[in-house]
Amino acid sequence: MNKNWLMILVAGIVEVGWVIGLKHSSNLLEHLLTIIAIFMSFYLLIKASQQLAVGTAYAVFVGIGTTGTILMDTLLFGSSLSVIKVLLIVLLLVGVMGLKVLSDHSEGGH
């Protein structure tokens, strides 16, 4: 994995934090951490997108964020997780992985 894809991975993970923070922040420190996470995730996404196909990079970013947010909401806050929700997450991940593989192939594996 090259450093640009690593930045996308980290940006997606940080996105999970700020999305959860938007809903669950209850004091000034939590709100500030949410704002910092927003800037950090988009900074990493923008930096990585300068070297990667922007559509693929964004799709991977959103896929990581969406999947992580749903899983964390379920694990940390007791949200329901139905079979159909799991199947749709798997479908999303398959699509994102497919885009990444196609992007690597068209960029000569870089």
Summary of the structure (lengths in Angstrom):
residues: 110
radius of gyration: 15.0
end to end distance: 8.7
largest distance: 47.6
contacts: 317
relative contact order: 0.15
helix: 84%
strand: 0%
